[in-house]
Amino acid sequence: MLRDSIHRIVLGILAALPLAASPLSATGARAADDQIARGKYLVTIGICGSCHTPNLAGGRKVGNLVSANITSDSASGLGGWSEQQIVEALRNGKRPNGSDVRPPMGVFFYRGLSDTDAHAIAAYLCQVPAVATSFQRAPVSGPPPKFGATVTSVPDTPRSDKLAYGRYIAVTVSHCMQCHTPRVGGLPDLEHMGAGGNGYTGADGRTAVSANITPGNPSGIAGWTDAQVKQAITKGVRPDGSKLVPVMDFDFYEQMTPEDLDALVGFLRTLKPVPPT
């Protein structure tokens, strides 16, 4: 009897206590938060806001096309897309309706996005505040770009391999080689990666030609210190104090972690030397 009474009292006390989140659910929530944070970071240093506008609602003319709304709006954005469909658009250039994603979207390089990072980007985009838009997308013509075999899975690049990780940040994520690599047939010529030569118009209306950033250009970053290269990337200022045309999205690159910036600059030092033309 006494034991039964004590048992009922204990049960009553436990029932009155607030329910605490289980360790497993708390761990899952932290993992989701970490994934969203990683996606936001990659979207930032991947300068998505440069073409798709800072709120990612698109509408900016980029080349002959108009950038898409990539907010979570269900009518004009990605609101009806699954994470996997966003990943397919990023890495394989295919929308859910089967139409092709075309340059200047960096699918050629995004093919190298790891599964972890591609899904982090998709998870972040799925929760970006919806912005309804009504602009008309420009019609496209001609054959679709040939990006290669369908990408199904890409492993993470270990950060312990600083050179490989620097390449991943510079080539796959941050658009360095999309701008600084000449093109052949509309696609980057990787034999001359980093040699520059592409013309762009900056946000201030000034035009510029992307620089040769390989060690083969003695007038380029080959003669700069690592700190000077970082200042150019994140502040848009050369060692002599002159300012770069804001085609380089310094505000976005300024958010790059010191670790990633170190790895990126280290990789640039290893590019195949290409003499200036």
C-alpha positions as CSV (number, residue, x, y, z in Angstrom):
1,M,0.0,0.0,0.0
2,L,2.7,2.5,1.0
3,R,4.7,1.6,-2.0
4,D,1.7,2.1,-4.3
5,S,1.0,5.5,-2.7
6,I,4.6,6.7,-3.2
7,H,4.4,5.4,-6.8
8,R,1.2,7.4,-7.5
9,I,2.8,10.6,-5.9
10,V,5.9,10.3,-8.0
11,L,3.8,9.8,-11.2
12,G,1.8,12.9,-10.3
13,I,4.9,15.0,-9.8
14,L,6.4,13.8,-13.1
15,A,3.1,14.6,-15.0
16,A,3.2,18.1,-13.6
17,L,6.7,18.8,-14.9
18,P,7.1,20.5,-18.3
19,L,8.2,18.2,-21.1
20,A,11.9,18.7,-22.0
21,A,13.1,18.2,-25.5
22,S,14.8,14.8,-25.9
23,P,18.6,14.8,-26.6
24,L,17.9,13.3,-30.0
25,S,15.4,16.0,-31.0
26,A,17.7,18.8,-29.8
27,T,20.5,17.3,-31.8
28,G,18.4,17.2,-34.9
29,A,17.4,20.8,-34.4
30,R,21.0,21.9,-34.0
31,A,21.9,19.9,-37.2
32,A,19.1,21.7,-39.1
33,D,20.2,25.1,-37.9
34,D,23.8,24.3,-38.8
35,Q,22.7,23.2,-42.3
36,I,20.8,26.5,-42.8
37,A,23.7,28.5,-41.5
38,R,26.1,26.7,-43.9
39,G,23.7,27.2,-46.8
40,K,23.4,30.9,-46.0
41,Y,27.2,31.2,-45.9
42,L,27.7,29.5,-49.2
43,V,25.0,31.6,-50.9
44,T,26.8,34.7,-49.6
45,I,30.4,33.8,-50.6
46,G,28.9,32.3,-53.8
47,I,27.7,35.8,-54.6
48,C,24.2,34.6,-55.5
49,G,22.9,38.0,-54.5
50,S,25.0,39.7,-57.2
51,C,22.9,38.3,-60.0
52,H,19.7,37.4,-58.2
53,T,19.8,40.8,-56.3
54,P,20.5,41.0,-52.5
55,N,17.0,39.7,-51.5
56,L,17.4,36.9,-54.1
57,A,14.2,37.9,-55.9
58,G,16.0,38.3,-59.2
59,G,15.0,40.5,-62.1
60,R,18.4,41.8,-62.9
61,K,19.6,41.6,-66.5
62,V,22.6,39.4,-66.7
63,G,24.0,39.1,-70.2
64,N,21.0,38.4,-72.5
65,L,19.0,36.9,-69.7
66,V,17.1,38.1,-66.6
67,S,18.0,36.5,-63.3
68,A,15.3,34.3,-61.7
69,N,13.5,34.7,-58.4
70,I,15.1,32.2,-56.0
71,T,13.1,33.1,-52.9
72,S,10.6,30.7,-51.4
73,D,7.7,32.4,-53.2
74,S,5.4,29.6,-54.5
75,A,4.2,31.4,-57.6
76,S,7.3,33.1,-59.0
77,G,10.2,31.5,-57.0
78,L,11.3,28.2,-55.7
79,G,8.4,27.7,-53.3
80,G,7.1,24.6,-55.1
81,W,10.5,23.0,-55.5
82,S,11.9,20.2,-53.3
83,E,15.5,20.4,-52.0
84,Q,16.5,17.7,-54.5
85,Q,15.0,19.7,-57.4
86,I,17.0,22.7,-56.4
87,V,20.1,20.5,-56.2
88,E,19.4,19.2,-59.7
89,A,19.1,22.8,-61.0
90,L,22.4,23.8,-59.4
91,R,24.5,20.8,-60.4
92,N,22.9,19.5,-63.6
93,G,21.2,22.6,-64.9
94,K,17.7,21.1,-65.1
95,R,14.5,22.7,-63.7
96,P,11.6,20.5,-62.5
97,N,9.8,21.1,-65.7
98,G,12.7,19.8,-67.7
99,S,13.9,23.2,-69.1
100,D,17.6,24.1,-69.0
101,V,19.4,26.4,-66.7
102,R,21.8,28.4,-68.9
103,P,24.9,30.5,-68.4
104,P,25.8,32.8,-66.8
105,M,24.5,30.6,-64.1
106,G,27.6,28.7,-62.9
107,V,26.3,25.1,-63.4
108,F,29.6,24.2,-65.1
109,F,31.4,24.8,-61.7
110,Y,28.5,24.0,-59.4
111,R,28.7,20.4,-60.6
112,G,31.4,20.1,-58.1
113,L,29.3,21.0,-55.1
114,S,29.3,18.3,-52.5
115,D,26.1,16.6,-51.5
116,T,26.4,18.2,-48.1
117,D,26.8,21.8,-49.4
118,A,24.4,21.5,-52.3
119,H,21.6,20.4,-49.9
120,A,22.6,23.1,-47.4
121,I,22.2,25.7,-50.2
122,A,18.8,24.2,-51.1
123,A,17.7,24.0,-47.5
124,Y,18.6,27.7,-47.0
125,L,16.8,28.8,-50.2
126,C,13.7,26.9,-49.2
127,Q,13.3,29.2,-46.2
128,V,14.4,32.5,-47.7
129,P,11.5,34.9,-47.2
130,A,9.1,34.8,-50.2
131,V,9.1,37.8,-52.5
132,A,6.4,37.8,-55.2
133,T,7.7,39.1,-58.6
134,S,6.0,39.6,-62.0
135,F,8.8,40.4,-64.3
136,Q,9.1,38.6,-67.6
137,R,12.0,36.2,-68.1
138,A,13.8,36.7,-71.4
139,P,13.2,34.0,-74.1
140,V,16.1,31.7,-74.8
141,S,17.1,30.1,-78.1
142,G,19.7,27.8,-79.4
143,P,20.9,24.4,-78.2
144,P,21.2,23.8,-74.4
145,P,24.7,23.9,-72.9
146,K,26.4,20.5,-72.6
147,F,27.6,20.3,-69.0
148,G,28.5,16.6,-69.1
149,A,27.2,13.5,-67.5
150,T,24.6,13.8,-64.8
151,V,26.0,14.4,-61.4
152,T,24.4,12.1,-58.8
153,S,26.8,12.4,-55.8
154,V,29.9,14.4,-54.8
155,P,31.8,13.7,-51.5
156,D,32.9,16.5,-49.2
157,T,36.3,18.0,-49.8
158,P,38.3,17.5,-46.5
159,R,39.4,20.8,-45.0
160,S,42.5,19.1,-43.8
161,D,43.6,19.1,-47.5
162,K,44.1,22.8,-47.7
163,L,45.0,22.9,-51.4
164,A,42.0,20.8,-52.4
165,Y,39.7,22.8,-50.2
166,G,41.1,26.0,-51.5
167,R,40.4,24.8,-55.1
168,Y,36.8,23.9,-54.0
169,I,36.2,27.4,-52.6
170,A,37.8,29.2,-55.5
171,V,36.5,27.1,-58.4
172,T,33.3,25.5,-57.2
173,V,31.8,28.0,-54.7
174,S,33.0,31.6,-55.2
175,H,33.0,32.2,-58.9
176,C,36.7,33.1,-59.1
177,M,37.3,31.0,-62.2
178,Q,34.0,31.7,-63.8
179,C,35.1,35.3,-64.3
180,H,38.9,34.8,-64.5
181,T,38.9,32.0,-67.0
182,P,38.6,32.5,-70.8
183,R,35.8,30.7,-72.6
184,V,35.7,28.4,-75.6
185,G,32.3,27.7,-77.1
186,G,30.6,29.5,-74.2
187,L,32.2,27.3,-71.5
188,P,35.4,27.9,-69.4
189,D,38.7,26.8,-70.9
190,L,40.2,25.0,-68.0
191,E,43.6,24.7,-69.7
192,H,43.9,28.4,-69.2
193,M,42.2,28.6,-65.8
194,G,42.7,32.0,-64.2
195,A,44.1,33.7,-67.3
196,G,41.2,36.2,-67.4
197,G,40.2,38.2,-70.5
198,N,36.4,38.3,-70.0
199,G,34.7,41.7,-70.2
200,Y,32.2,42.8,-67.5
201,T,30.2,45.9,-66.5
202,G,30.3,46.7,-62.8
203,A,27.5,48.0,-60.5
204,D,28.8,51.6,-61.0
205,G,28.6,51.3,-64.8
206,R,32.3,51.0,-65.4
207,T,33.6,48.2,-67.5
208,A,36.5,45.9,-66.8
209,V,38.3,42.9,-68.2
210,S,39.0,40.1,-65.8
211,A,42.7,39.9,-64.8
212,N,45.1,37.1,-65.3
213,I,45.6,35.9,-61.8
214,T,47.9,33.1,-62.6
215,P,51.6,33.1,-61.4
216,G,52.5,33.6,-65.1
217,N,51.4,37.2,-65.0
218,P,54.3,39.2,-63.3
219,S,52.1,42.3,-63.2
220,G,49.3,40.6,-61.4
221,I,48.9,39.0,-58.0
222,A,52.0,37.0,-58.4
223,G,53.9,39.9,-57.0
224,W,51.5,40.6,-54.2
225,T,51.6,39.4,-50.6
226,D,48.9,37.1,-49.4
227,A,47.5,40.0,-47.3
228,Q,47.4,42.2,-50.4
229,V,45.5,39.6,-52.3
230,K,43.0,39.2,-49.5
231,Q,42.6,43.0,-49.4
232,A,41.8,43.0,-53.1
233,I,39.3,40.2,-52.7
234,T,37.5,41.5,-49.7
235,K,37.9,45.3,-50.0
236,G,38.5,45.9,-53.7
237,V,41.7,47.8,-53.1
238,R,45.0,47.0,-54.9
239,P,48.4,47.4,-53.2
240,D,48.9,50.8,-54.7
241,G,45.6,52.0,-53.2
242,S,43.6,52.0,-56.5
243,K,40.2,50.5,-56.5
244,L,38.9,47.6,-58.5
245,V,35.8,47.9,-60.6
246,P,33.0,46.5,-58.4
247,V,32.3,43.5,-60.7
248,M,34.1,41.8,-57.8
249,D,31.6,41.5,-55.1
250,F,33.7,42.6,-52.2
251,D,30.8,42.9,-49.7
252,F,30.0,39.3,-50.2
253,Y,33.6,38.1,-50.1
254,E,34.3,40.1,-47.0
255,Q,32.0,37.5,-45.2
256,M,34.4,34.7,-46.0
257,T,36.0,33.0,-43.0
258,P,39.7,33.5,-42.5
259,E,40.2,29.7,-43.0
260,D,38.5,29.7,-46.4
261,L,40.2,32.9,-47.5
262,D,43.6,31.4,-46.6
263,A,42.8,28.3,-48.5
264,L,41.6,30.2,-51.5
265,V,44.7,32.4,-51.8
266,G,46.9,29.3,-51.3
267,F,45.2,27.7,-54.2
268,L,45.6,30.7,-56.5
269,R,49.4,30.5,-56.0
270,T,49.3,27.0,-57.5
271,L,47.5,27.9,-60.7
272,K,49.2,26.8,-64.0
273,P,51.2,29.9,-65.1
274,V,49.7,31.5,-68.2
275,P,51.7,34.4,-69.7
276,P,49.7,37.6,-70.3
277,T,48.5,38.1,-73.9
